[in-house]
Amino acid sequence: MQEWVIVAVVAIAVIFGASKLPQIARNMGKAQGEFKKGLKEGAVDEPAAPSAPPMQAAAPEQHTADQPPSQS
């Protein structure tokens, strides 16, 4: 093991207590499993969405000297 891993494990043991480490590891494993399951479900269930045409900006209003700008 690398030194930083050992230091991290010791720090976690001091912060949470040695009795909580198995519970923390179990919960992290469950969370990782749920995350992977969600990724698989999202990749399978999500149909390919058709690409929408790009939106075009509206042309600015043209004002003439004879007409004041419209109040919208």
C-alpha positions as semicolon CSV with decimal commas, in nm:
position;residue;x (nm);y (nm);z (nm)
1;M;0,000;0,000;0,000
2;Q;0,103;0,355;-0,054
3;E;0,173;0,576;0,244
4;W;-0,117;0,812;0,181
5;V;-0,365;0,524;0,187
6;I;-0,240;0,411;0,526
7;V;-0,260;0,767;0,661
8;A;-0,614;0,805;0,523
9;V;-0,732;0,478;0,681
10;V;-0,582;0,574;1,018
11;A;-0,738;0,922;1,001
12;I;-1,080;0,776;0,918
13;A;-1,049;0,525;1,201
14;V;-0,967;0,805;1,445
15;I;-1,249;1,030;1,322
16;F;-1,530;0,772;1,298
17;G;-1,407;0,502;1,531
18;A;-1,305;0,150;1,438
19;S;-1,651;0,010;1,506
20;K;-1,809;0,230;1,235
21;L;-1,563;0,135;0,957
22;P;-1,745;-0,185;0,845
23;Q;-2,076;0,002;0,831
24;I;-1,922;0,287;0,631
25;A;-1,759;0,042;0,387
26;R;-2,088;-0,148;0,346
27;N;-2,281;0,171;0,274
28;M;-2,020;0,285;0,023
29;G;-2,042;-0,052;-0,153
30;K;-2,420;-0,029;-0,172
31;A;-2,401;0,325;-0,305
32;Q;-2,151;0,220;-0,571
33;G;-2,374;-0,072;-0,675
34;E;-2,678;0,155;-0,702
35;F;-2,479;0,405;-0,904
36;K;-2,363;0,138;-1,152
37;K;-2,716;-0,002;-1,174
38;G;-2,850;0,344;-1,253
39;L;-2,589;0,395;-1,523
40;K;-2,684;0,066;-1,688
41;E;-3,056;0,141;-1,671
42;G;-3,007;0,491;-1,807
43;A;-2,798;0,370;-2,099
44;V;-3,047;0,097;-2,195
45;D;-3,376;0,282;-2,144
46;E;-3,278;0,612;-2,301
47;P;-3,375;0,619;-2,670
48;A;-3,169;0,820;-2,913
49;A;-3,326;1,165;-2,921
50;P;-3,350;1,327;-3,262
51;S;-3,137;1,633;-3,288
52;A;-3,329;1,957;-3,309
53;P;-3,234;2,212;-3,572
54;P;-3,026;2,496;-3,431
55;M;-3,221;2,797;-3,315
56;Q;-3,170;3,113;-3,513
57;A;-3,159;3,451;-3,351
58;A;-3,436;3,690;-3,448
59;A;-3,331;3,979;-3,663
60;P;-3,333;4,312;-3,481
61;E;-3,620;4,546;-3,562
62;Q;-3,545;4,798;-3,830
63;H;-3,650;5,151;-3,740
64;T;-3,682;5,436;-3,981
65;A;-3,661;5,802;-3,903
66;D;-4,033;5,838;-3,982
67;Q;-4,142;5,568;-3,735
68;P;-4,068;5,566;-3,365
69;P;-3,965;5,230;-3,219
70;S;-4,260;5,013;-3,115
71;Q;-4,329;4,983;-2,744
72;S;-4,362;4,610;-2,665
